[in-house]
Amino acid sequence: MKLPIVMSWSGGKDSAVALYELLNTNAYDMVALLTTVSEEYRRISHHGVREVLLEQQADAIGIPLDKVYLPSNSGHPCRNDVYEQIMGDVMARYKACGVETVGFGDLFLEDLRAYRERNLAKAGMRGVFPIWKRDTTKLAREVIAMGFKSYLSCVEGKVGPGFAGRPYDEELLASLPAGIDPCGEYGEFHTFVYDGPVFKRPVPVMVGKIVIRDGRYYADLIPAAMDVPAACDADMPPV
């Protein structure tokens, strides 16, 4: 009997690879993709990707999407205590439905994993980390070779201009500055995956305007079939 599991889903490449690994074990029943979304900006937390693209992504994968809206704090990110309360309620809801396991795409940040596991334990749940401790240089190339296609949606200023909106491919890996993790595990960049082995069909997406907010470069990714105005700084969420 398969174990019910919910996937902590950012819409990025690491989440996608972790999902792929979990599905291929044939040990889990994937109940939902769980994503936090800015209530004010209607974009994926940290990644800055439009909610409509998240919805199209989940539909193209074929797994139900569970969106958790996070309130902003006077234009700043959701306070951590508020975040923990909201997510605690979400985990309690899953627990009540018999789902006690959450999948994550984390790679090597010990403090982040410990934080997740502490909060899950409070709800009587546990985490599964299918790509934990994978060598990120090797994994980056495997992601590309497996056919996952994505764009960089958010890039830290230390990476430098010109990277937001670029495809995550071998050319990008070769051009990353020294000291930048090739999977962006330290938060140097975030991605939006629009095609790959877990997709039933690609998500039509194009790169819109590049904006700068709080020292980060954001690419406003737009559904290819949508006629939308170019983004302005006010459209982009706080990270």
Secondary structure, DSSP 4 states (H G I P E B T S, - for coil): -PEEEEEE--SSHHHHHHHHHHHHHT-EEEEEEEEEEETTT-BBTTT--BHHHHHHHHHHHTS-EEEEEE--BTTBPPPHHHHHHHHHHHHHHHHHTT--EEE----S-HHHHHHHHHHHHHTT-EEE-TTTT--HHHHHHHHHHTT-EEEEEEEEGGG-TT-TT-B-SHHHHHHSPTT--TT-TTSSEEEEEEESTT-SSPPPEEEEEEEEETTEEEEEEEETT---PPP-GGGSPP-
